[in-house]
Amino acid sequence: SGWCHQNGSALIRSKIVEEQRALKLSAAGQLLMAGLGVSFSLLTGSGAILLDGVFSLIGFLAALMSLWVAVMAVQPDDRHFQFGYASIEPMFNLARGLLIIVISAYALIEAINTIRQGGREIQAGYAILYAALVAACCFAVAAYQWRASRRTGSSLVRIDAVNWLIDGGLTIAVLLAFLFAWFIRGTSLEWFIDFVDPSVIALLVVLTLPVPFVKIRDNLREVLLAAPDQALQSRIRAAIGPRLIQDDIDDYRVRLVKVGRYLYVHVIVLLGESDRERDIVWADTVRAELESALPDDAAFTTIDVMFTAESRRLYGAPDLRT
């Protein structure tokens, strides 16, 4: 027999509301950054600032999509999607990572061509002002999103917070580069000023490329239904194991899969000869106690417990207790 349950519907609703509030703030912030990027790129002639504005525009569109994904991911199962819509979340994050890689590769090629053609002149003063404004905004939004991700457990908000933090750090790098261009004017290094902008673009691409690759790797694992990270597995095992041992269960197996914000826990309990006389009330009690033993932040966790006297069902599953 099996049983499934999702913890704390009121808690889930509050987390969904906060998640959507955070994503709306991110969308507004990205739209503001895109406007600043395009405007200041026209003032300065900087391709690096234009690239930053393009990334912000993509971030704005991605934030709008994230709102839709956040709503769809928590929809209940139906006739067409009988295990719900949780897989939409990692699929979206995967596509977003691929898009960033394509744009970054194009920007890197353009930067290399600009360097080969003798560089590009920029207005460093306006560029410095832009970088200072954007860096302050990025770090402020990142701090808010990080707190929201801790409260909601949302991978969408967590990824968004990391993106804002990375954007802020990269903007600081841009600020330092333009300050360097400002200070070398009139010196023996003045010839390098025209190469600052494409060099910044190339540096930004090289520094940021690992981020979408990691995002693709992690979300591809979820799409392929791979086991979650070892730390999460250890937490679940530590919560479930003592309760089963306390009830003199002969043997058991635990299997987990994480898709987006949802974690599915499948427990297979092997009943010995003396356990087979136990009734359904005992089985329901064990299920309820296993659910209550889950960590408090496991609001999007579904647990399914199967009792069997056939060892082949147990030993055909991987032992995740070690």
C-alpha positions as CSV (number, residue, x, y, z in Angstrom):
1,S,0.0,0.0,0.0
2,G,1.1,3.6,-0.5
3,W,0.3,7.0,0.7
4,C,1.1,10.5,-0.4
5,H,0.8,13.9,1.3
6,Q,2.1,17.4,0.9
7,N,2.9,19.3,4.1
8,G,1.3,22.5,5.3
9,S,-1.1,23.9,2.6
10,A,-1.2,27.2,4.4
11,L,2.6,27.4,4.5
12,I,2.8,26.5,0.8
13,R,0.3,29.3,0.0
14,S,2.3,31.9,1.9
15,K,5.6,30.8,0.3
16,I,4.0,31.0,-3.2
17,V,2.8,34.6,-2.5
18,E,6.2,35.6,-1.3
19,E,7.9,33.9,-4.2
20,Q,5.7,35.8,-6.7
21,R,6.4,39.1,-4.9
22,A,10.1,38.5,-5.2
23,L,9.9,37.6,-8.9
24,K,7.8,40.7,-9.6
25,L,10.5,42.9,-7.9
26,S,13.2,41.2,-9.9
27,A,11.3,41.8,-13.2
28,A,10.9,45.5,-12.3
29,G,14.6,45.7,-11.4
30,Q,15.7,44.1,-14.6
31,L,13.5,46.4,-16.7
32,L,15.1,49.4,-15.0
33,M,18.6,48.0,-15.6
34,A,17.8,47.4,-19.2
35,G,16.6,51.0,-19.6
36,L,19.8,52.3,-18.0
37,G,22.0,50.0,-20.0
38,V,20.6,51.1,-23.4
39,S,20.5,54.8,-22.4
40,F,24.0,54.9,-21.1
41,S,25.4,52.8,-24.0
42,L,24.2,55.6,-26.3
43,L,25.8,58.2,-24.2
44,T,29.1,56.4,-23.8
45,G,29.4,54.3,-27.0
46,S,30.2,51.3,-24.8
47,G,29.5,47.8,-26.0
48,A,30.1,46.5,-22.5
49,I,27.2,48.6,-21.2
50,L,25.0,47.7,-24.2
51,L,25.7,44.0,-23.5
52,D,24.8,44.6,-19.8
53,G,21.6,46.2,-20.9
54,V,20.8,43.3,-23.2
55,F,21.4,40.8,-20.4
56,S,19.1,42.9,-18.2
57,L,16.4,42.8,-20.9
58,I,16.8,39.0,-21.1
59,G,16.6,38.9,-17.3
60,F,13.3,40.9,-17.5
61,L,11.8,38.5,-20.0
62,A,13.0,35.6,-17.9
63,A,11.5,37.1,-14.8
64,L,8.2,37.4,-16.5
65,M,8.5,33.8,-17.6
66,S,9.5,32.9,-14.0
67,L,6.2,34.2,-12.7
68,W,4.4,32.0,-15.1
69,V,6.6,29.0,-14.2
70,A,6.1,29.7,-10.5
71,V,2.3,29.5,-11.0
72,M,2.4,26.4,-13.2
73,A,4.9,24.5,-11.0
74,V,2.5,24.4,-8.1
75,Q,-0.6,23.4,-10.1
76,P,-2.1,20.1,-9.0
77,D,-1.9,17.0,-11.2
78,D,-4.5,16.5,-13.9
79,R,-5.4,14.1,-16.7
80,H,-2.6,15.2,-18.9
81,F,0.1,15.7,-16.3
82,Q,-0.6,13.1,-13.7
83,F,2.5,13.8,-11.6
84,G,1.9,17.6,-11.7
85,Y,3.8,20.4,-13.5
86,A,7.0,20.5,-11.4
87,S,9.2,19.6,-14.4
88,I,8.5,22.9,-16.0
89,E,10.8,24.7,-13.5
90,P,14.1,22.8,-14.3
91,M,13.2,22.9,-18.0
92,F,12.9,26.7,-17.9
93,N,16.1,27.1,-16.0
94,L,17.9,24.8,-18.5
95,A,16.6,26.8,-21.4
96,R,17.7,30.1,-19.7
97,G,21.2,28.8,-19.2
98,L,21.5,27.7,-22.8
99,L,20.3,31.2,-24.0
100,I,22.9,32.9,-21.8
101,I,25.7,30.8,-23.3
102,V,24.7,31.6,-26.8
103,I,24.6,35.4,-26.2
104,S,27.9,35.3,-24.3
105,A,29.6,33.4,-27.1
106,Y,28.3,36.0,-29.6
107,A,29.5,38.9,-27.4
108,L,32.9,37.3,-27.0
109,I,33.3,37.0,-30.8
110,E,32.3,40.6,-31.3
111,A,34.7,41.8,-28.6
112,I,37.6,39.9,-30.2
113,N,36.7,41.5,-33.6
114,T,36.6,44.9,-32.0
115,I,40.1,44.5,-30.5
116,R,41.4,43.3,-33.9
117,Q,40.0,46.4,-35.5
118,G,41.7,48.8,-33.2
119,G,39.3,49.1,-30.3
120,R,36.4,51.5,-29.5
121,E,36.4,55.0,-28.0
122,I,34.1,55.5,-25.0
123,Q,33.0,58.3,-22.6
124,A,34.5,57.0,-19.4
125,G,32.7,59.6,-17.1
126,Y,29.2,58.5,-18.0
127,A,30.3,54.8,-17.9
128,I,31.6,55.3,-14.3
129,L,28.3,56.8,-13.3
130,Y,26.4,54.0,-14.9
131,A,28.4,51.3,-13.2
132,A,28.1,52.8,-9.8
133,L,24.3,53.1,-10.0
134,V,23.8,49.6,-11.4
135,A,26.2,48.0,-8.8
136,A,24.2,49.5,-5.9
137,C,20.9,48.4,-7.4
138,C,22.2,44.9,-8.1
139,F,23.4,44.3,-4.5
140,A,20.2,45.7,-3.0
141,V,18.0,43.4,-5.1
142,A,20.3,40.4,-4.5
143,A,20.0,40.9,-0.7
144,Y,16.2,40.9,-0.9
145,Q,16.0,37.9,-3.2
146,W,18.4,35.9,-1.1
147,R,16.3,36.4,2.0
148,A,13.2,35.6,0.0
149,S,14.7,32.4,-1.3
150,R,15.7,31.3,2.2
151,R,12.1,31.8,3.4
152,T,10.4,30.2,0.3
153,G,12.8,27.5,-0.7
154,S,12.2,28.5,-4.3
155,S,14.9,27.5,-6.8
156,L,13.7,30.3,-9.1
157,V,14.3,33.0,-6.5
158,R,17.5,31.4,-5.4
159,I,18.9,31.4,-9.0
160,D,17.6,35.0,-9.4
161,A,19.4,36.1,-6.2
162,V,22.7,34.5,-7.4
163,N,22.3,36.2,-10.8
164,W,21.8,39.6,-9.2
165,L,24.8,39.0,-7.0
166,I,27.0,38.0,-10.0
167,D,25.7,41.0,-11.9
168,G,26.7,43.3,-9.1
169,G,30.2,41.8,-8.8
170,L,30.7,42.1,-12.6
171,T,29.5,45.7,-12.6
172,I,32.1,46.4,-9.9
173,A,34.7,45.0,-12.3
174,V,33.3,47.2,-15.1
175,L,33.5,50.2,-12.8
176,L,37.1,49.5,-12.0
177,A,37.9,49.1,-15.7
178,F,36.4,52.5,-16.6
179,L,38.1,54.1,-13.6
180,F,41.3,52.8,-15.0
181,A,40.5,54.3,-18.4
182,W,39.7,57.6,-16.8
183,F,43.0,57.8,-14.9
184,I,45.3,56.7,-17.8
185,R,44.0,59.5,-20.0
186,G,46.9,61.8,-20.8
187,T,49.5,59.3,-19.7
188,S,51.8,57.0,-21.7
189,L,49.0,54.3,-21.4
190,E,46.4,56.4,-23.1
191,W,46.6,54.2,-26.2
192,F,45.0,51.4,-24.2
193,I,41.7,53.4,-23.6
194,D,40.1,52.3,-26.8
195,F,40.7,48.7,-25.9
196,V,39.2,48.9,-22.4
197,D,35.6,48.4,-23.5
198,P,36.1,45.2,-25.7
199,S,38.5,43.9,-23.1
200,V,35.8,44.3,-20.4
201,I,33.3,42.4,-22.6
202,A,35.7,39.5,-23.1
203,L,36.6,39.4,-19.4
204,L,32.9,39.5,-18.4
205,V,32.1,36.6,-20.7
206,V,35.0,34.5,-19.5
207,L,34.1,35.1,-15.8
208,T,30.3,34.4,-16.3
209,L,30.4,31.4,-18.5
210,P,30.8,28.9,-15.6
211,V,27.6,30.1,-14.1
212,P,25.2,29.0,-16.9
213,F,27.1,25.7,-17.3
214,V,26.5,24.9,-13.6
215,K,22.9,25.9,-14.0
216,I,22.5,23.6,-17.0
217,R,24.2,20.7,-15.2
218,D,22.0,21.0,-12.1
219,N,18.7,21.4,-13.9
220,L,19.5,18.7,-16.5
221,R,20.0,16.3,-13.5
222,E,16.5,17.2,-12.3
223,V,15.0,16.8,-15.8
224,L,16.6,13.3,-16.0
225,L,15.3,12.5,-12.5
226,A,18.7,12.0,-11.0
227,A,19.1,11.7,-7.2
228,P,19.4,15.0,-5.4
229,D,22.6,16.2,-3.8
230,Q,24.1,14.0,-1.0
231,A,23.5,16.6,1.7
232,L,19.7,16.6,1.1
233,Q,19.7,12.8,1.0
234,S,21.5,12.6,4.3
235,R,18.9,15.0,5.9
236,I,16.0,12.8,4.7
237,R,17.7,9.6,5.8
238,A,18.5,11.0,9.2
239,A,14.8,12.0,9.6
240,I,13.3,8.7,8.4
241,G,15.7,6.1,9.6
242,P,15.3,6.4,13.4
243,R,11.5,6.1,13.2
244,L,11.7,2.8,11.2
245,I,14.4,1.4,13.4
246,Q,12.3,2.2,16.5
247,D,9.5,0.2,15.1
248,D,11.7,-2.9,14.6
249,I,11.4,-2.9,10.8
250,D,13.5,-5.7,9.4
251,D,14.8,-3.7,6.4
252,Y,13.9,-0.8,4.2
253,R,15.1,1.3,1.3
254,V,14.7,5.0,0.6
255,R,14.7,6.5,-2.9
256,L,14.6,10.2,-3.7
257,V,14.2,12.5,-6.7
258,K,14.0,16.3,-6.8
259,V,12.3,18.2,-9.6
260,G,12.3,21.9,-9.2
261,R,11.0,22.7,-5.7
262,Y,9.4,19.3,-5.3
263,L,11.1,16.4,-3.5
264,Y,9.6,12.9,-3.9
265,V,10.5,10.4,-1.2
266,H,9.8,6.7,-1.9
267,V,10.2,4.4,1.1
268,I,10.0,0.6,0.7
269,V,9.5,-1.3,4.0
270,L,10.2,-5.0,4.1
271,L,8.0,-6.8,6.6
272,G,9.3,-9.9,8.4
273,E,7.3,-12.9,9.5
274,S,6.3,-11.3,12.8
275,D,5.2,-8.1,11.1
276,R,2.8,-9.6,8.7
277,E,0.0,-9.8,11.3
278,R,0.1,-6.0,11.8
279,D,-3.0,-4.2,10.6
280,I,-3.6,-1.2,8.4
281,V,-3.9,1.0,11.4
282,W,-0.3,0.3,12.3
283,A,0.7,1.0,8.7
284,D,-1.1,4.3,8.6
285,T,0.6,5.3,11.9
286,V,4.0,4.5,10.5
287,R,3.2,6.6,7.4
288,A,2.0,9.6,9.4
289,E,5.0,9.4,11.7
290,L,7.4,9.4,8.7
291,E,5.7,12.4,7.3
292,S,5.9,14.3,10.6
293,A,9.6,13.4,10.9
294,L,10.5,15.2,7.7
295,P,12.3,18.6,8.1
296,D,10.2,21.6,8.7
297,D,11.3,23.3,5.5
298,A,10.1,20.3,3.4
299,A,6.8,22.0,2.4
300,F,7.0,20.7,-1.2
301,T,7.8,17.1,-0.2
302,T,5.7,14.1,-1.2
303,I,6.3,10.9,0.6
304,D,5.1,7.5,-0.5
305,V,5.5,4.4,1.7
306,M,5.1,0.9,0.4
307,F,4.9,-2.2,2.7
308,T,5.9,-5.5,1.2
309,A,6.9,-9.0,2.2
310,E,8.7,-9.7,-1.1
311,S,12.4,-9.1,-0.7
312,R,12.9,-8.8,-4.4
313,R,11.0,-5.5,-4.4
314,L,13.3,-4.2,-1.7
315,Y,16.7,-5.4,-3.0
316,G,15.9,-4.3,-6.5
317,A,16.1,-0.7,-5.3
318,P,19.3,1.1,-4.4
319,D,20.2,1.3,-0.7
320,L,20.4,5.1,0.0
321,R,21.1,4.7,3.7
322,T,24.9,4.6,3.3
